[in-house]
Amino acid sequence: MDTDIFFLFPPFWLDVRNEQLWRGAQALALRPKTFAVLRYLIAQAGQLITQDELLDAVWGQTAVSEAVVRKSIRELRTILDDTAQYPQFIQPVCGLLRQGCGSTKADGAAVITAKVRRYLADTQLSSEDDAPLLLQLLDVPVDGERLARFSPQERKARTFALLRHLALHDSQRQPLVLAVENLHWVDATSEE
């Protein structure tokens, strides 16, 4: 990575050469590994980064647990004023979906439906079959007939494909981290 690079993600900027994160004119303190996580994620903007890839890139051959990634992500959330309730930089999948379509938890079903349809159209996915798959993730009641046309395997495959497309689309605008916690409790569908 070029050490003369500065990454700007308002209101923050990252000085790679001096290994310093700034908020305006204020220098922010990060542990070296947390800085390395942030630098890697920003340098890979536009790509989805797995936890294993992050472990390899930042910790290399050092034997560490996945908890170190979670610790660095928590530290980044704190320093970036990024909360799980209102995430801006690090988000769960439903949070990404809500942010992408501009919905809030206060929106009713009709408003969320309209926002999801507009979001799909903005990302070149305007199929009438796609919206119910996403609405279901947001706990919005959907027409069961539309979903019944797909087998459970088709529905799962289409939902994952949609989420991948939307995550890649959104990661073009700002760096994106997908963190999976408590992986030891994951079911087979979530693991995929």
C-alpha positions in Angstrom: 0.0 0.0 0.0 1.3 3.5 -0.9 2.3 5.2 2.4 1.6 8.7 1.0 -2.1 8.0 0.8 -4.8 9.9 2.7 -8.2 8.4 2.9 -11.1 10.8 3.4 -14.5 9.5 4.8 -16.1 12.6 6.3 -15.8 13.8 9.0 -12.7 11.5 9.3 -9.5 11.1 7.4 -6.8 8.5 7.6 -3.1 9.4 7.3 -1.4 6.1 6.3 2.2 7.4 6.5 1.9 8.6 10.0 -0.6 5.9 11.0 -3.1 8.4 12.4 -6.8 8.7 12.2 -8.2 12.3 12.3 -11.5 13.9 12.9 -11.1 17.3 11.5 -8.0 18.7 13.2 -8.2 16.3 16.2 -6.0 13.2 16.2 -7.7 10.1 17.4 -5.9 7.4 19.3 -6.1 3.8 18.0 -4.3 0.6 18.9 -1.9 -0.4 16.1 -3.9 -3.5 15.2 -7.2 -1.5 15.2 -5.5 1.1 12.9 -4.4 -1.8 10.6 -8.0 -3.1 10.5 -9.3 0.3 9.5 -6.5 0.9 7.0 -7.2 -2.5 5.4 -11.0 -2.0 5.2 -10.7 1.5 3.7 -8.1 0.3 1.2 -10.4 -2.5 0.1 -13.4 -0.1 -0.4 -15.8 -1.6 -3.0 -15.2 -5.2 -1.8 -16.7 -7.4 0.8 -14.2 -8.5 3.3 -14.6 -11.7 5.3 -13.5 -12.1 8.9 -10.9 -14.7 7.8 -9.5 -12.3 5.1 -9.2 -9.6 7.7 -7.5 -12.0 10.1 -5.0 -13.0 7.4 -4.4 -9.4 6.3 -3.9 -7.9 9.7 -2.6 -10.7 11.9 -1.0 -12.9 9.2 0.3 -16.2 10.6 -0.1 -15.1 14.2 -2.4 -17.5 16.0 -5.3 -15.3 17.4 -9.0 -15.9 17.9 -11.8 -14.2 16.1 -12.4 -12.2 19.2 -9.6 -9.9 18.2 -11.5 -8.8 15.1 -14.6 -8.1 17.2 -12.5 -6.1 19.7 -11.1 -4.0 16.9 -14.5 -3.5 15.3 -15.9 -2.4 18.7 -13.0 0.0 19.1 -13.7 1.4 15.6 -17.4 1.8 16.4 -16.5 3.8 19.5 -13.9 6.1 17.9 -16.1 6.6 14.8 -19.2 7.3 16.9 -20.8 4.4 15.1 -23.5 2.7 17.2 -25.3 -0.6 16.5 -28.6 1.2 16.8 -27.7 3.9 14.2 -24.7 2.6 12.3 -23.0 4.7 9.7 -19.8 2.7 8.9 -20.2 -0.8 10.4 -23.6 -2.4 10.1 -25.5 -5.7 10.4 -27.2 -6.9 7.2 -30.6 -5.6 8.2 -29.0 -2.3 9.1 -27.4 -2.1 5.7 -30.7 -2.8 4.1 -32.5 -0.2 6.2 -29.7 2.4 5.5 -29.6 1.6 1.8 -33.3 2.1 1.3 -33.5 5.0 3.8 -36.0 3.4 6.1 -36.2 3.8 9.9 -37.8 1.6 12.5 -40.5 4.2 12.8 -41.6 3.8 9.2 -44.8 1.8 8.6 -45.1 -1.2 6.2 -46.3 0.9 3.2 -43.4 3.4 3.6 -40.8 0.7 4.0 -42.2 -1.1 0.9 -42.0 2.0 -1.2 -38.5 2.7 0.0 -37.3 -0.9 -0.7 -38.8 -0.8 -4.2 -37.1 2.6 -4.9 -33.8 1.2 -3.5 -34.0 -1.8 -5.8 -34.7 0.4 -8.8 -31.7 2.6 -7.9 -29.4 -0.4 -7.8 -30.8 -1.7 -11.2 -32.8 -4.4 -9.4 -36.5 -3.6 -10.0 -37.9 -7.1 -10.3 -41.3 -7.4 -8.5 -40.1 -10.8 -7.2 -37.1 -9.2 -5.4 -38.9 -6.7 -3.1 -40.9 -9.4 -1.1 -37.6 -11.2 -0.3 -36.1 -8.1 1.2 -39.3 -7.0 2.9 -39.5 -10.3 4.7 -36.0 -9.6 6.2 -37.4 -6.3 7.5 -40.4 -8.0 9.1 -42.8 -6.4 6.7 -45.8 -8.6 5.8 -45.6 -9.7 2.2 -47.9 -11.5 -0.3 -47.3 -15.2 0.3 -48.3 -16.0 -3.3 -45.3 -14.2 -4.7 -43.0 -16.1 -2.4 -44.7 -19.4 -2.9 -43.6 -19.4 -6.6 -40.1 -20.2 -5.3 -38.9 -23.3 -3.6 -37.2 -22.7 -0.3 -33.8 -23.2 -1.9 -34.6 -20.7 -4.7 -35.8 -18.2 -2.2 -32.7 -18.6 -0.1 -30.4 -18.3 -3.2 -32.2 -15.3 -4.5 -32.1 -13.5 -1.1 -28.4 -14.1 -0.8 -27.8 -12.9 -4.3 -29.8 -9.8 -3.6 -27.9 -9.1 -0.4 -24.6 -9.6 -2.1 -25.5 -7.2 -4.9 -26.8 -4.6 -2.6 -23.8 -4.8 -0.3 -21.4 -4.5 -3.2 -23.4 -1.6 -4.6 -23.3 0.2 -1.2 -19.6 -0.6 -0.7 -18.8 1.5 -3.8 -19.9 4.6 -1.8 -18.1 3.9 1.5 -16.1 1.1 3.1 -18.2 -1.7 4.4 -17.5 -4.3 7.1 -19.7 -7.4 7.5 -19.0 -8.9 10.9 -20.5 -12.1 12.1 -20.4 -12.6 15.9 -21.1 -15.8 17.9 -20.3 -17.9 14.9 -20.3 -21.1 17.0 -24.1 -20.7 17.4 -24.7 -20.2 13.6 -27.2 -22.4 11.8 -26.4 -23.8 8.3 -28.3 -21.1 6.4 -26.6 -18.3 8.3 -23.2 -19.9 7.7 -23.7 -19.6 4.0 
